[in-house]
Amino acid sequence: MITIEDVKAFLDQFNIKAEVFGIHFRDDRQKNEDTLRLLNITPFQREVIVKSLLPQDYVEGPVIDVLNMEKEMWVFGKDVKGREVYIKITLGYENGQTICISFHIAEYPLAYPFK
């Protein structure tokens, strides 16, 4: 069972790695790109939002990235301009960028175990 301390440790690790290597955003996914326009936020603002995630924003994880057979993914939710945004992130490859796989308006209500 995941504890709030586990989530904090992951976010700390994610943010340290993001400071060194940056965050790769999956802008090839249409719903991610559409969300920026719909919410009228810039890519920089999106990055600030991802870096500001708190353990209380945790939804689920870690889940295995079946598509890429790689790192574990963690899911968070964040209120952005009155809309619930679904955010899925991973540490990515060793010595490489962290990855934000999903950053889009939630398609269903999210449950926050630590709120």
Order of alpha helices (4+ residues) and beta strands (2+ residues): alpha-beta-alpha-alpha-beta-beta-beta-beta
